[in-house]
Amino acid sequence: MLPFDNLEGYRDAEAYDALNDLDETMEGKFFLDLGNLYGGPVLDVACGTGRLTIPLAQHGHDTTGIDITYEMLEAAKRKAAELNVSINWVHADARQFELGRTYRFIFTTGNSFQHFLDRESVDGLLRSIHRHLDQNGVFAFETRNPILSRLAVDDDSERDSGSWEDKEGFQCSSTYLRKYDHRNQLEFYKFTNRRWKAGTDVTVTEENFALRYFYPQELESLLYYNGFTLEEMYGNFDKSVFQADSPLMVCVCRKR
């Protein structure tokens, strides 16, 4: 049990979008290409503000997005309405959802997979996805590669996370500290967020969250015992071969 709310950093949907611009990224192209290849219906698990849900619907796919965070889902609904895009938005826990239908293509991205911190949570996620995947459907996701030389070092220096201007004209910036728990394979982040405008004091808030790391064979076993076959594991969204120093494990799976 964490001593903090691991969804705390996702309550501010505006800040999330400011720090996670999808324009012309390999990530966006990878999932859009898969969606176009396999077709709909499409399910975006932990869809957030609809960064990829909306583009997939704009490509003509019957698309559903689910998320546990109310604030993110409301932002997604507003964005879709402004673009006149029809999407089925569902407020649900990815570990235990029931939508009453199956999907040709299911995916989760944006490090969402790493937010399932223990075996029970991961099993719940994978079983829920397995129930909703067509027999010949495809499930895709990514998780960061646990490069030990990086994780082994606890850096006490603050690192820049980004800066932006919010809708009220305030300047905002974010920095973070990180440390790694090898026993539980958890990386802990502490973010310090600052908000100010000329003639005002700086408002400082803090938020914490954790990410789970998975090793390649561990990940393949988790998928297998939850009913999946791992067909591809790429080292990045450009479909490069997975190697020890690859930044990601980008996985494409089917039901076995």
LOZALO-859960 format. One record per residue (C-alpha): residue number from 1; x, y, z. Coordinates in nm, 4 decimals. Layout:
N
R resi       c1       c2       c3
R  NUM        X        Y        Z
...
END
This chain:
256
R resi       c1       c2       c3
R    1   0.0000   0.0000   0.0000
R    2   0.1470   0.3324  -0.1065
R    3   0.1449   0.6246   0.1387
R    4   0.0055   0.8494  -0.1369
R    5  -0.2548   0.8525  -0.4130
R    6  -0.0789   0.7230  -0.7248
R    7  -0.3344   0.9018  -0.9446
R    8  -0.2703   1.2406  -0.7837
R    9  -0.0660   1.3655  -1.0773
R   10  -0.3528   1.2991  -1.3175
R   11  -0.6106   1.5256  -1.1536
R   12  -0.4836   1.8266  -1.3518
R   13  -0.5748   1.7297  -1.7070
R   14  -0.4605   2.0639  -1.8495
R   15  -0.1080   2.0181  -1.7142
R   16  -0.1022   1.6593  -1.8391
R   17  -0.1817   1.7676  -2.1934
R   18   0.0745   2.0484  -2.1767
R   19   0.3482   1.8004  -2.0844
R   20   0.2379   1.5185  -2.3159
R   21   0.2054   1.6597  -2.6658
R   22   0.1385   1.3808  -2.9157
R   23   0.1977   1.5760  -3.2374
R   24   0.3989   1.3789  -3.4912
R   25   0.5442   1.1378  -3.2348
R   26   0.6505   0.7809  -3.3049
R   27   0.4110   0.6731  -3.0302
R   28   0.1113   0.8204  -3.2074
R   29   0.2085   0.6758  -3.5442
R   30   0.2699   0.3287  -3.3984
R   31  -0.0760   0.2928  -3.2445
R   32  -0.2579   0.4673  -3.5293
R   33  -0.0897   0.2347  -3.7784
R   34  -0.1970  -0.0697  -3.5750
R   35  -0.5504   0.0628  -3.5493
R   36  -0.5665   0.1200  -3.9226
R   37  -0.4135  -0.2220  -3.9928
R   38  -0.6457  -0.4287  -3.7738
R   39  -0.9488  -0.2014  -3.7736
R   40  -1.2151  -0.1495  -3.5122
R   41  -1.3791  -0.1690  -3.2828
R   42  -1.0930  -0.0171  -3.0808
R   43  -1.0536   0.0038  -2.7020
R   44  -0.8116   0.2496  -2.5392
R   45  -0.7487   0.1340  -2.1801
R   46  -0.6437   0.4144  -1.9419
R   47  -0.7215   0.6606  -2.2201
R   48  -0.6514   0.9749  -2.0172
R   49  -0.7513   1.2898  -2.2055
R   50  -0.7963   1.1009  -2.5311
R   51  -0.4550   1.1730  -2.6806
R   52  -0.4882   0.8660  -2.9035
R   53  -0.8548   0.7788  -2.8602
R   54  -0.9622   1.0880  -3.0510
R   55  -0.7219   1.0456  -3.3481
R   56  -0.8303   0.6814  -3.3866
R   57  -1.1954   0.7866  -3.3948
R   58  -1.1069   1.0568  -3.6474
R   59  -0.9678   0.7793  -3.8666
R   60  -1.3166   0.6299  -3.8755
R   61  -1.2842   0.3581  -3.6119
R   62  -1.5582   0.2653  -3.3655
R   63  -1.3658   0.3677  -3.0537
R   64  -1.4132   0.3339  -2.6774
R   65  -1.1938   0.4923  -2.4105
R   66  -1.1925   0.3943  -2.0427
R   67  -1.0160   0.5648  -1.7551
R   68  -1.0359   0.5609  -1.3765
R   69  -0.9587   0.9318  -1.3357
R   70  -1.2722   1.1435  -1.3633
R   71  -1.0844   1.4663  -1.4413
R   72  -0.8973   1.3136  -1.7344
R   73  -1.2131   1.1592  -1.8776
R   74  -1.4051   1.4869  -1.8565
R   75  -1.1238   1.6625  -2.0432
R   76  -1.1351   1.3901  -2.3095
R   77  -1.5104   1.4371  -2.3507
R   78  -1.4703   1.8143  -2.3935
R   79  -1.1952   1.7745  -2.6534
R   80  -1.3970   1.5203  -2.8516
R   81  -1.7086   1.7404  -2.8406
R   82  -1.5118   2.0417  -2.9681
R   83  -1.3929   1.8302  -3.2617
R   84  -1.7381   1.6764  -3.3165
R   85  -1.5928   1.3271  -3.2727
R   86  -1.8149   1.0458  -3.1447
R   87  -1.6474   0.8204  -2.8851
R   88  -1.7864   0.5942  -2.6144
R   89  -1.6255   0.7202  -2.2914
R   90  -1.6460   0.4932  -1.9848
R   91  -1.5405   0.5725  -1.6286
R   92  -1.3974   0.2376  -1.5142
R   93  -1.1132   0.0645  -1.3324
R   94  -0.8892  -0.1109  -1.5870
R   95  -0.8345  -0.3963  -1.3401
R   96  -1.2002  -0.4959  -1.3384
R   97  -1.4204  -0.3629  -1.6148
R   98  -1.7048  -0.5175  -1.8131
R   99  -1.8225  -0.3503  -2.1333
R  100  -2.0398  -0.6282  -2.2767
R  101  -1.8592  -0.6515  -2.6113
R  102  -1.5257  -0.7452  -2.7657
R  103  -1.2740  -0.5400  -2.9618
R  104  -1.0515  -0.6026  -3.2595
R  105  -0.7712  -0.3794  -3.1301
R  106  -0.7002  -0.2968  -2.7643
R  107  -0.4101  -0.0865  -2.6445
R  108  -0.2779   0.1041  -2.3463
R  109   0.0040   0.3572  -2.3653
R  110   0.1623   0.6588  -2.1947
R  111   0.3350   0.4346  -1.9374
R  112  -0.0087   0.3201  -1.8204
R  113   0.1027  -0.0427  -1.7905
R  114   0.3623   0.0585  -1.5306
R  115   0.0942   0.2010  -1.3024
R  116  -0.0204  -0.1503  -1.2116
R  117   0.2205  -0.1956  -0.9255
R  118   0.1644  -0.5504  -0.7998
R  119   0.0868  -0.8938  -0.9406
R  120  -0.2812  -0.8796  -0.8494
R  121  -0.3274  -0.5488  -1.0333
R  122  -0.1404  -0.6640  -1.3439
R  123  -0.3367  -0.9905  -1.3550
R  124  -0.6624  -0.7970  -1.3198
R  125  -0.5680  -0.5672  -1.6073
R  126  -0.4615  -0.8498  -1.8383
R  127  -0.7633  -1.0673  -1.7600
R  128  -1.0008  -0.7778  -1.8229
R  129  -0.8333  -0.7065  -2.1569
R  130  -0.8320  -1.0774  -2.2488
R  131  -1.2097  -1.0996  -2.1900
R  132  -1.2708  -0.8051  -2.4209
R  133  -1.0343  -0.9006  -2.7045
R  134  -1.1680  -1.0657  -3.0204
R  135  -1.0329  -1.4155  -3.0766
R  136  -0.8221  -1.2842  -3.3650
R  137  -0.7688  -0.9422  -3.2118
R  138  -0.4474  -0.7656  -3.1136
R  139  -0.3403  -0.6108  -2.7816
R  140  -0.0491  -0.3631  -2.7805
R  141   0.1261  -0.1660  -2.5079
R  142   0.4648  -0.0358  -2.4012
R  143   0.6652  -0.0338  -2.0802
R  144   1.0040   0.1158  -2.0077
R  145   1.3050  -0.1116  -2.0314
R  146   1.4587  -0.1617  -1.6814
R  147   1.8137  -0.0548  -1.7649
R  148   1.9987  -0.1310  -1.4414
R  149   2.2771   0.1224  -1.4929
R  150   2.0129   0.3964  -1.4859
R  151   1.7865   0.2562  -1.2165
R  152   2.0740   0.1757  -0.9793
R  153   2.1578   0.5433  -0.9290
R  154   1.9406   0.7499  -0.6953
R  155   1.9955   1.1054  -0.8123
R  156   1.9440   1.3701  -0.5429
R  157   1.9419   1.6533  -0.7960
R  158   1.6141   1.7937  -0.9235
R  159   1.5453   1.7326  -1.2912
R  160   1.3328   1.9443  -1.5196
R  161   0.9974   1.7962  -1.6154
R  162   0.8706   2.0815  -1.8323
R  163   0.7117   2.4260  -1.8326
R  164   0.3917   2.5723  -1.9770
R  165   0.1387   2.8535  -1.9504
R  166  -0.2018   2.7562  -1.8136
R  167  -0.5404   2.8782  -1.9362
R  168  -0.5432   3.1566  -1.6747
R  169  -0.2132   3.2973  -1.7991
R  170   0.0020   3.1678  -1.5139
R  171   0.3511   3.0371  -1.5858
R  172   0.4007   2.6813  -1.4625
R  173   0.7046   2.4598  -1.4236
R  174   0.7711   2.1160  -1.2810
R  175   1.0823   1.9394  -1.1506
R  176   1.1267   1.5949  -0.9993
R  177   1.3399   1.3692  -0.7833
R  178   1.3516   0.9921  -0.8292
R  179   1.4647   0.6790  -0.6467
R  180   1.4365   0.3073  -0.7195
R  181   1.3248   0.0214  -0.4937
R  182   1.5000  -0.2887  -0.6317
R  183   1.3102  -0.5334  -0.4105
R  184   0.9703  -0.4304  -0.5427
R  185   1.0872  -0.3025  -0.8837
R  186   0.9245   0.0342  -0.8193
R  187   1.0544   0.3730  -0.9257
R  188   0.9337   0.6577  -0.7034
R  189   0.8969   1.0140  -0.8265
R  190   0.8433   1.3310  -0.6269
R  191   0.7313   1.6242  -0.8403
R  192   0.7498   1.9878  -0.7312
R  193   0.5171   2.2121  -0.9300
R  194   0.5444   2.5911  -0.9355
R  195   0.2848   2.8395  -1.0615
R  196   0.3240   3.2169  -1.0837
R  197   0.2365   3.5371  -1.2653
R  198   0.4025   3.8782  -1.2596
R  199   0.3175   4.0494  -0.9320
R  200   0.2102   3.7309  -0.7543
R  201   0.3826   3.4912  -0.5192
R  202   0.4939   3.1532  -0.6479
R  203   0.2550   2.8744  -0.5489
R  204   0.4335   2.5453  -0.4855
R  205   0.2637   2.2050  -0.4752
R  206   0.4079   1.8549  -0.4518
R  207   0.2852   1.5220  -0.5819
R  208   0.4195   1.1676  -0.5748
R  209   0.3751   0.8638  -0.7900
R  210   0.5353   0.5271  -0.8569
R  211   0.5989   0.3154  -1.1654
R  212   0.6522  -0.0611  -1.1783
R  213   0.9299  -0.2081  -1.3936
R  214   0.9113  -0.5471  -1.5640
R  215   1.1963  -0.7568  -1.7004
R  216   1.1556  -0.9126  -2.0479
R  217   1.1122  -1.2766  -1.9415
R  218   0.8948  -1.1755  -1.6462
R  219   0.6740  -0.9763  -1.8817
R  220   0.6400  -1.2600  -2.1315
R  221   0.5457  -1.4993  -1.8481
R  222   0.2811  -1.2597  -1.7138
R  223   0.1298  -1.2364  -2.0591
R  224   0.1406  -1.6138  -2.1133
R  225  -0.0276  -1.7050  -1.7854
R  226  -0.3003  -1.4500  -1.8548
R  227  -0.3793  -1.6040  -2.1934
R  228  -0.1625  -1.4080  -2.4374
R  229   0.1107  -1.4892  -2.6851
R  230   0.3760  -1.2201  -2.7231
R  231   0.4196  -1.1884  -3.1001
R  232   0.6561  -0.8909  -3.1119
R  233   0.8716  -0.7003  -2.8651
R  234   1.0270  -0.3889  -3.0175
R  235   1.2832  -0.1604  -2.8576
R  236   1.0917   0.1567  -2.9445
R  237   0.7893   0.2795  -3.1351
R  238   0.9944   0.2843  -3.4561
R  239   0.9870  -0.0999  -3.4409
R  240   1.3612  -0.1220  -3.3831
R  241   1.4952  -0.4540  -3.2548
R  242   1.4797  -0.4837  -2.8757
R  243   1.8271  -0.4694  -2.7185
R  244   1.9698  -0.4300  -2.3690
R  245   1.9885  -0.0512  -2.4040
R  246   1.6522  -0.0010  -2.5768
R  247   1.4409   0.2645  -2.4029
R  248   1.1186   0.0646  -2.4232
R  249   0.9631  -0.2771  -2.4575
R  250   0.6851  -0.2244  -2.7121
R  251   0.4690  -0.5360  -2.7161
R  252   0.2180  -0.6715  -2.9664
R  253   0.0142  -0.9683  -2.8369
R  254  -0.2656  -1.2038  -2.9371
R  255  -0.4851  -1.4501  -2.7517
R  256  -0.3328  -1.7963  -2.7333
END
